[in-house]
Amino acid sequence: MVITAQAIVDRIQQKSGSGWRDTPVDTFLAGNPGSDVKGIATTYAPSLEVLHKAVGSGKNMIISLENPFWTRPASLIPGGT
């Protein structure tokens, strides 16, 4: 069976029922939503180690709770500018 990354996200949202809330952080950050998925890895935090292991085991979709990129202003860091 071939399924795209977008179809998987759509299915997760549908199965979540009315509890799903659209937010600006729940999005594809890399890759093509139309790509065929060969395997899925889930993680709390997508560290470089997790990404390497996922790709090494043939998975090409990674669903994480945390963002893999720093997205908050440096002013929130003590001593940040």
Backbone as a ProteinNet text record, in pm:
[ID]
protein_1_A
[PRIMARY]
MVITAQAIVDRIQQKSGSGWRDTPVDTFLAGNPGSDVKGIATTYAPSLEVLHKAVGSGKNMIISLENPFWTRPASLIPGGT
[TERTIARY]
83.6	0	88.6	58.8	131.7	45.4	107.1	35.5	130	76.9	159.7	167.2	266.3	282.5	158.3	105.1	-14.4	-132.6	-148.8	-259.5	-248.2	-126.9	-107	-146.5	-102.7	-139	-290.7	-351.6	-497.7	-567.4	-515.6	-575.4	-558.9	-442.3	-420.4	-519	-534.1	-626.9	-771	-808.5	-944.3	-969.3	-874.4	-890	-884.2	-826.6	-820.3	-955.7	-1046.7	-1180.6	-1184.6	-1281.7	-1301.1	-1194.5	-1108.1	-1003.3	-886.1	-884.8	-772.1	-784.6	-673.9	-671.6	-561.5	-594.7	-493	-407.6	-276.3	-183.9	-73.3	-5.9	101.7	223.4	233.9	350.5	328.6	204.3	174.9	175.3	292.6	308.2	427.3	441.1	559.5	672.6	783.9	897.5	1003.2	999.7	1094.4	1029.7	1074.6	1022.9	895.7	842.3	725.5	607.4	497.7	380.2	325.2	356.5	309.2	398.8	507.1	600.7	537.9	571.3	528.2	606.6	535	597.6	639.1	764.6	818.5	822.9	821.4	822.3	811.2	761.3	739.3	814	882.5	943.1	871.5	845.2	787.1	885.6	890.1	985.3	935.7	985.4	956.9	1038.3	1168.5	1259.1	1342	1333.9	1405.5	1553.2	1629.6	1773.1	1839	1960.4	2033.4	2049.8	2071.6	2084.2	1955.4	1842.4	1713	1693.2	1724.9	1709	1796.6	1921.8	2012.3	1958.8	1911.9	1858.3	1734.2	1647.2	1525.5	1558.9	1644.1	1682.2	1758.4	1845.4	1922.9	1836.8	1719.8	1630.4	1522.7	1539.5	1449.6	1323.4	1316.9	1197.5	1218.2	1115.1	1128.2	1021.5	953.3	861.5	887.5	909.1	936.6	834.4	761.5	660.9	713.8	726.2	781.1	691.3	703.5	631.5	700.9	831.3	907.7	954.7	978.3	1028.6	1178.8	1227	1370.7	1454.6	1389.8	1461.2	1430.4	1527.6	1504.4	1414.7	1299.5	1204.4	1168.1	1231.5	1199.7	1306.5	1269.1	1367.4	1478.7	1598.6	1714.8	1693.1	1607	1582.1	1522.8	1469.9	1414.9	1524.1	1645.2	1757.8	1827.9	1854.5	1929.7	2061.4	2082.4	2202.7	2189.8	2076.5	2057	2029.4	2049.4	2026	1912.8
-117.2	0	124.1	217.2	343.9	452	530.2	639	757.8	876.7	996.7	1049.3	1133.5	1194.8	1277.4	1350.5	1431.7	1343.8	1230.1	1139.6	1083.9	1059.4	1011.5	1120.1	1242.7	1353.3	1373.1	1367.1	1381.3	1272.6	1150.7	1039	1058.5	1105	1131.8	1238.2	1345	1451.4	1400.1	1318.4	1264.4	1174.3	1087.8	994.1	1065.3	1186.4	1263	1324.3	1322.5	1373.1	1523.8	1568.3	1712.7	1777	1697.3	1751.4	1810.4	1795.9	1848	1998.5	2068.7	2214	2246.9	2324.8	2370.7	2476.8	2458.6	2556.5	2581.2	2694	2722	2631.8	2561.6	2475.3	2332.9	2295	2161.6	2166.4	2143.1	2158.5	2076.9	2065.5	2003.3	2105.3	2069.9	2161.2	2131.2	2012.4	1973.7	1864	1851.9	1746.3	1786.3	1691.5	1712.8	1634.9	1701.7	1630.8	1526.3	1539.6	1444.1	1323.3	1315.5	1202.3	1074.2	962	831	797.5	750.2	717.4	570.8	548.2	412.3	362.4	454	418.6	545.4	530.1	645	624.4	730.2	731.7	839.2	810.8	911	936.5	1059.9	1097.3	1219.8	1234.7	1355.9	1471.4	1447.7	1551.8	1496.3	1557.6	1506.4	1547.1	1484.5	1513.7	1459.9	1502.9	1454.3	1302.2	1249.2	1104.1	1032.5	1085.3	1026	1031.4	1144.2	1157.8	1058.6	1042.9	946.3	803.4	767.8	632.6	608.7	708	693.4	671.2	756.7	743.4	612.6	576.9	453.3	327.9	335.9	220	226.9	320.8	326.7	409.4	483.8	565.9	703.7	752.3	883.2	982.4	950.3	1045.2	1041.5	1159.2	1168.2	1262.6	1212.2	1291.3	1315.9	1443.3	1475.4	1573.7	1571.1	1668	1803	1801.5	1925.4	1962.1	2090	2142.2	2112.6	2070.8	2045.2	2172.1	2285.7	2412	2506.8	2589.6	2690.9	2797.3	2822.1	2915.2	3031.3	3038.6	3147.1	3255.2	3378.6	3487.5	3472.9	3511.7	3503.3	3583.4	3683	3765.8	3684.8	3566.7	3481.6	3406	3404.7	3335.8	3434.8	3398.4	3490.6	3530.7	3658.9	3708.5	3712.8	3666.6	3667.1	3806.4	3822.8	3955.8	3948.9
0	0	0	-86	-93.3	-28.9	58.9	124	137	118.7	125.4	268.9	292.1	423.5	458.5	363.7	390.4	425.4	358.1	387.4	529.2	574.9	712.3	811.7	787.9	877.2	877.4	761.2	752.8	834.4	827.5	900.8	1051.8	1094.6	1237.3	1285.3	1208.4	1246.9	1253.3	1156.6	1152.6	1273.4	1305.7	1417.5	1552.2	1555	1679.1	1713.6	1619.2	1643.8	1659.7	1735	1749	1837.5	1897.5	1982.6	1906.5	1774.7	1696.6	1681.1	1709.6	1691.2	1591.5	1491.9	1397.6	1464.7	1457.3	1512.9	1411.3	1420.6	1324.7	1341.7	1454.4	1475	1425	1403.5	1351.6	1199.6	1143.8	999.7	951.1	822.4	763.5	766	827.3	835.2	729.5	675.3	571.6	488.6	366.7	281	208.4	136.4	52	107.4	144.4	195.9	98.3	-29.2	-128.6	-146.6	-70.1	-81.1	-28.2	-92.9	-43.8	82.6	183.7	311.4	311.9	349	356.6	500.3	595.5	737.1	819.6	942.9	1029.4	1161.1	1204.7	1337.1	1417.7	1544.9	1633.9	1746.8	1791.2	1894.4	1969.7	2090.8	2167.3	2110.6	2096.1	2048.3	1932.9	1816.6	1699.4	1698.2	1785.3	1788.9	1662.2	1638.9	1521.7	1527.9	1647.3	1663.3	1622.2	1665.1	1629	1477.9	1416.9	1272	1197.3	1240.5	1176.3	1189.1	1307.1	1328.2	1242.8	1233.4	1154.4	1007.1	953.9	813.1	789.7	883.5	870.8	870.2	932.6	935.7	826.7	732	617.4	637.2	745.6	768.4	705.7	640.3	576.3	622.5	732.7	795.6	945	1002.1	1144.9	1205.8	1304.2	1373.6	1514.1	1549.5	1681.5	1755.6	1887	1968.7	1962.6	1978.4	1979.3	1838.8	1818.2	1691.8	1681.2	1565.6	1552.6	1539.3	1524	1505.1	1620.3	1657	1758.7	1697.8	1758.8	1698.7	1789.9	1905.6	1997.5	1987.8	2013	2001.3	2104.5	2064.4	2153.4	2280.4	2276.6	2395.5	2510.4	2483.9	2589.9	2664.6	2610.6	2673.6	2764.5	2890.6	2975.7	2909.2	2893.3	2826.4	2675.2	2621.4	2475.8	2424.6	2296.3	2236.5	2135.9
[MASK]
+++++++++++++++++++++++++++++++++++++++++++++++++++++++++++++++++++++++++++++++++

